[in-house]
Amino acid sequence: MKFTVSEIAQMLDGTIVGDEKITIDSAAKIEEGRPGCISFLANSKYEPYVYSTLSSAVIVNKDFVPKKEVSTTLIYVENAYTAFTILLEEYQKRLAQNKLGIEQPCFIGTNSQVGADVYRGAFSYIGDNCVVGNGVKIYPNTYLGDNVTIGDHTVIHTGARIFKNTVIGKNCVISANAVIGGDGFGFAPQADGTYKTIPQLGNVIIEDDVNIGSNTTIDCATMGSTIIRQGVKIDNLVQIAHNVEIGKNTVIAAQSGVSGSTIVGEQCVIAGQVGLVGHITVANNTKIGAQSGLGKSIKKEGLSLSGSPARDLNEHLRSMALVRRLPEMEERLKDLERKQETSDFQ
């Protein structure tokens, strides 16, 4: 797929300095560019590459002032990083639009409805009473159980499993091998030491513009719904337990886990390998550092936390600084003890 620099600048509301007729056929890092590529410059430490890159065009911030001659064509925009992301999204969207029709073999159950311009890949399965919106892409080897609803322009990548009664909104991306709506971890301990399985009768609701990473699992509710609100972005290998609610525009990095019935607020940032216990509430705009363990509710908005157990970031950093000094402090203590013993002997 090819674009001219003029088309790209129009798409990004940018201003061109250079040749607007150049054709772009791919994207590349600024340091790895070649003719026909477009790159971006958002971090000043990469500025030296803008003078030597072989990329045909580079997207830059509107306040960028070259310190020497630039041979590549520049596209000035409000925010280079965001603009480059928009460009990649558009490219991906146009590629996806090329996928249309029904490959064989695939299966669709009774009373299921499929909208216009849908792609259904080979060996995909759609159960009974499903509703699939317009422009949806269902890639090969995917499974949609009974009574599943998929909103317009959502993409379900290969190997994903969407279990019964799940509701997914518009413009979502469910990555490869994600499992949505499987049974939650519900077992009742018995007097004889065994466990009795608690039926999981609820569902999962995923609102619009949500991204779910590969091999991520989101369990159905015991009763009611597990809810992923609009704009949430969840990385690969994340576990969301039954009856959890994740607030709007929250992001969760890989290998994190949220235990049952926990409510995470809006605009939160949860870094990699974070664990949240069950039945707590996390306030809006909370940031939790990597490998932290959160064992209690956070009621104040805007806090940054780190450590296990998680606590205020500044307090955690001060504690870590003290920990690094423990060997030195031990030697000083021993020295004081030796001096005291010498003084007592005298």
C-alpha positions, 0 to 999 in steps of 0.5 A: 500500500502506497501514499504520497507525502502530500496524502500523509500530510493531509491525513495528519494536518501537517505542513511539508518542507520538501518534496510532497510528491514522494511515494511512501510504501513503508515505515521504519525507525529513523536510524534504520530508514531507507528510500520509500520509508517514513519515520518520526522524530519525537525524542531529541536524543534521536535528532542526529539521525534526522540529518543522516537517515535514508528515509524519504520523509520524517514526521517532526514536531512543529517546534523542531528547528534543524541545526544543519541541512536536512536532505529528507522531506519533513512533515511538521505536526503538533505531536510527532509521536501521536501523528505517527501512531495515527498513520500506522492506524490508518495503514492497518485499517486499510490493510484490514479492509482488504479482508472481506468475505467468507472463507471455507470451511467455517460455521455459523449457528441458528438465528445468528446475524452477521452485518455487511463487509464482514470477514470470516476466516477459515475454521472460524465458529459462530454459535447460535443467536449471535450478533456480529456488526458491520465491518467485523474481522473474524480471523481463522480458528476463532470461536464465538459461543452462543449469544455473543455480540460483537460491535462494528469494526471490531477485529477478532484475531486468530485463535481467540475464544469468546465464550457465551453471552459476551458483549464486545463493543465497537472498534475493539481489537481482541488479539490472538489466543485471548480468552474472553468469558471463561469460568472464573476461579470459584470454588467453595471449600467443604468440611472434608477438605474438598472444593465444590465448583461454584457455577459461573453464570454471569458474562463479560462486557467489553465497551468500545475502543478496547484492546485486549492482548494475546493470551490475556484471559478475562473471566466471566462473572459469577453473577452479573458482569465482568466489565472492561470500560471504554478505551481500556488497553490490556497487554499480553498475558494479563489475568482479569478475574470474575466480577472485576471492573476496569475503568475508562482509559486504564492501561495494564501491562503484561503479566499483571493480575486483578483478583475477583470483584476488584474495581479499578478506576479510570485513567489508571496505569498498572505496570508489568507483573503487578498483582491486585488482591480481590474485593478492593477499589483503586481510585482514578489516576492511580499509577502502580509500578512494576512488580508491585503488590496491592493489598488494600483499597486506594481511595485518594486519586492520583497517587503513584505507588510501588513495592510489595506491599505497594506504598507511596512511590517517594516513600518506597524510593527512600526505603530502597535507598536506605536498604542499599546503605544497610551494609555500610550502616552495619559496619558503622554500628560494629565500629561503634560497638568496638569503640564502646567495648574498648572504652569500657575495658579502659 
